[in-house]
Amino acid sequence: MRPEIFSVFPKPLAEYLVTLHGAQNAEEVADLELVVALCLSLAIVSALTLLVYFIWHRVKPGR
């Protein structure tokens, strides 16, 4: 509905990843987009999980 609210992926990095992956058509570029999105989301979720884990053990009651 409002795509401008998300940041834009840097074009030089996107072109580098397409070249590195060797994408030949739009379907392969879409597959690459999916892999990049999954890797970024894994990194974000992992970082948030570690942050909550350390905070939980820092303020854990009964210490």
C-alpha beads as a LAMMPS data file, in Angstrom:
LAMMPS data file: protein, C-alpha beads

63 atoms
62 bonds

1 atom types
1 bond types

-500.0 500.0 xlo xhi
-500.0 500.0 ylo yhi
-500.0 500.0 zlo zhi

Masses

1 110.0

Atoms # bond

1 1 1 0.000 0.000 0.000
2 1 1 2.818 2.429 0.958
3 1 1 6.183 1.065 -0.212
4 1 1 7.979 4.332 0.580
5 1 1 7.894 3.623 4.334
6 1 1 10.607 0.962 3.971
7 1 1 14.188 1.825 3.171
8 1 1 15.456 1.101 -0.319
9 1 1 18.105 -1.563 -0.829
10 1 1 21.260 0.122 -2.196
11 1 1 21.378 -0.320 -5.979
12 1 1 25.166 -0.930 -6.243
13 1 1 24.935 -3.695 -3.632
14 1 1 21.934 -5.229 -5.392
15 1 1 23.747 -5.207 -8.738
16 1 1 26.830 -6.742 -7.115
17 1 1 24.749 -9.546 -5.586
18 1 1 23.021 -10.226 -8.909
19 1 1 26.412 -10.417 -10.644
20 1 1 27.845 -12.597 -7.879
21 1 1 24.861 -14.931 -7.996
22 1 1 24.899 -15.017 -11.782
23 1 1 21.187 -14.347 -12.210
24 1 1 20.174 -14.494 -15.870
25 1 1 16.462 -13.643 -15.732
26 1 1 13.791 -12.075 -13.530
27 1 1 12.918 -15.370 -11.835
28 1 1 16.488 -15.868 -10.665
29 1 1 16.608 -12.273 -9.420
30 1 1 13.389 -12.928 -7.472
31 1 1 14.975 -16.041 -5.948
32 1 1 17.991 -13.960 -4.945
33 1 1 15.701 -11.350 -3.369
34 1 1 14.054 -14.084 -1.314
35 1 1 17.418 -15.441 -0.117
36 1 1 18.630 -11.946 0.828
37 1 1 15.377 -11.168 2.665
38 1 1 15.525 -14.449 4.582
39 1 1 19.172 -13.884 5.564
40 1 1 18.476 -10.340 6.734
41 1 1 15.436 -11.405 8.722
42 1 1 17.406 -14.281 10.308
43 1 1 20.131 -11.849 11.375
44 1 1 17.621 -9.385 12.838
45 1 1 15.624 -12.043 14.697
46 1 1 18.823 -13.628 16.047
47 1 1 20.132 -10.270 17.285
48 1 1 16.828 -9.460 18.977
49 1 1 16.687 -12.916 20.563
50 1 1 20.201 -12.535 21.977
51 1 1 19.373 -9.058 23.258
52 1 1 16.255 -10.305 25.060
53 1 1 18.185 -13.295 26.414
54 1 1 20.903 -11.108 27.923
55 1 1 18.388 -8.623 29.322
56 1 1 16.320 -11.457 30.811
57 1 1 19.340 -12.931 32.595
58 1 1 20.472 -9.489 33.750
59 1 1 17.193 -8.559 35.468
60 1 1 16.053 -12.060 36.410
61 1 1 14.287 -12.017 39.795
62 1 1 15.664 -14.163 42.576
63 1 1 19.302 -13.233 42.207

Bonds

1 1 1 2
2 1 2 3
3 1 3 4
4 1 4 5
5 1 5 6
6 1 6 7
7 1 7 8
8 1 8 9
9 1 9 10
10 1 10 11
11 1 11 12
12 1 12 13
13 1 13 14
14 1 14 15
15 1 15 16
16 1 16 17
17 1 17 18
18 1 18 19
19 1 19 20
20 1 20 21
21 1 21 22
22 1 22 23
23 1 23 24
24 1 24 25
25 1 25 26
26 1 26 27
27 1 27 28
28 1 28 29
29 1 29 30
30 1 30 31
31 1 31 32
32 1 32 33
33 1 33 34
34 1 34 35
35 1 35 36
36 1 36 37
37 1 37 38
38 1 38 39
39 1 39 40
40 1 40 41
41 1 41 42
42 1 42 43
43 1 43 44
44 1 44 45
45 1 45 46
46 1 46 47
47 1 47 48
48 1 48 49
49 1 49 50
50 1 50 51
51 1 51 52
52 1 52 53
53 1 53 54
54 1 54 55
55 1 55 56
56 1 56 57
57 1 57 58
58 1 58 59
59 1 59 60
60 1 60 61
61 1 61 62
62 1 62 63
